[in-house]
Amino acid sequence: MALEGRLVVPGLVDIHQHLDKSRTRALINNPAGTLEGAIAAYRGIAPTITAEDMIARALRTVENCSALGTVAIRTHTNIDPQTGLRGIEAMVAMRERCRDRMHIQVVAHLTGEAPSMLVESEEWLSAALALGADVIGGVPAYSREPLAFMELLFDTAERTGRPLDMHIDEHIDAGRVLFDALARMTRERGLAGRVVAGHSSALGAMPRDDALRTIDLLHEAGVAVVTLPAANLFLQGRSADRLVPRGLTRVGELIARGVPVAAASDNIQDAFVPTGSGDLLEIARWTLLAGHLGINDLGQAFDMVSRIPAGLMELDAGLRVGARADLLVARSDDVESLVAGGARERTVLFGGRVVASTFSVADTDHA
C-alpha cells in the first residue's frame, strides 16, 4: 500500500478496559448515574451472564477498537461471588480468538464483596492465574481490610512475577486514601515499574500540598497512573450542587513530576459508562480537555494512549528498526492534528498485516 501523504504512528494501546461488561447497557439501569448504582446494577445481572454472552459482546468491542487503531487491550475482568471465575475463563478464551489482531492481557480483578473475603480471594486469584490471567488486580477500597487485601495482592505479585494493576481510590473523599500504602508496598517489595494505579481520583480532592507530597511518593516508588476520563466524568461528583468535581486525578502534576500517566477507555456502553466508540483518540482529547493540559500538549495526549501504556504493558512497540509492525496509518498532517481532529480514514497493521482499513480503493494501490 502506498503511504504518500499519510501519517504512520504506533498503534494505540488501551491499558484499562472492562471487556467482560462491555455493551451491557441495554440490560441494566443506573438512574442515579453513580459508581454505587453501576456496581449494584451489574451485580444484579452478573449471575445470568454466560461466558458465551461475554465473549460475543467483547468481540464486537474488540473489532471496533481494532478498526479505529487499537492494537492492545488490558481487560480488568471481574472476580466476585456473583461471577466467580466465569469472566476469566471467557476473556482467556477470547484472547486466543483475537490473537491475530489484538494483544489482550487479562487482569484478575477482585471486586464487589471479594476484597473483603481474603481467604476466598486468595483461592480465586490462584485459580485465575492458573487459568491464564496475565495481571493481578482488584479494588482495595471495597475491602473491610484494605491494607490486608493489598498485602495479599502484593504477596501474589512478588511470588508469581506478575504485574499489578489495581483500581486505587476511585472516589473524591480526601479523607480515605491508600496512595501512601501503595507507594510503601511497591518500594518495600522492589516492584518499581510493575505497579499501576487506575483512576486515582481522590488525588484531585486532596489539598494541593498533600497531593504533591503523595505524587512525590508515587514517583519515588515507581508507580504509574492510568486516568479514565469517560468513567470519572460520568460517575463522580453527582452529589455536588455547584462547581461539580471532574473526578479525574491530577494529570498535569503527575506528568510534571515524571510519573508515567496513561489514559484509557475504561467501560464501554454499560452501567458505568453508557457511551463509548472504542476510539482512543477521543479519549486522548477528553484527557487533554478535562485534565486541563495545555494547547501544546496534544503530542503528550497521544503518548498517553500509545507509547506510555505500551511500555507499561511491556509490548514490543514503537517506530524503530526491529519493533513489531503494530501500526496506525492515518490521513493526517502530524500527531497533533491526529489528536485534535481525528482521522476519517485509517489503516491498522498488526504484526505487519493489515487487519482493518477505511481508505478508499483508489488510495490503496500497492507501492
Buried (B, 14 or more C-beta within 10 A) or exposed (E): BEEEEBBEBBBBBBBBBBBBBBBBBEBBEBEBBBBEBBBBBBBBBBEEBEBEBBBEBBBBBBBBBBBBBBBBBBBBBBBBBBBBBBBBBBBBBBBEBBEEBBBBBBBBBBBBBBBBBBEBBBEBBBBBBEBBBBBBBBBBBBBEEBEEBBBBBBBBBBEEEBBBBBBBBBBBEBEEBBBEBBBBBBBEBEBEBBBBBBBBBBBBBBEEEBBBEBBBBBBBBBBBBBBBBBBBBBBBBBEEEEEEBBBBBBBBBBBEBEBBBBBBBBBBBBBBBBEBBBBBBBBBBBBBEBBEBEEEBBEBBBBBBBBBBBBBBEBEBBEEEEBBBBBBBBBBEEBBBBBBEBBEBBBBBBBEEBBBBBBEEEBEEEE
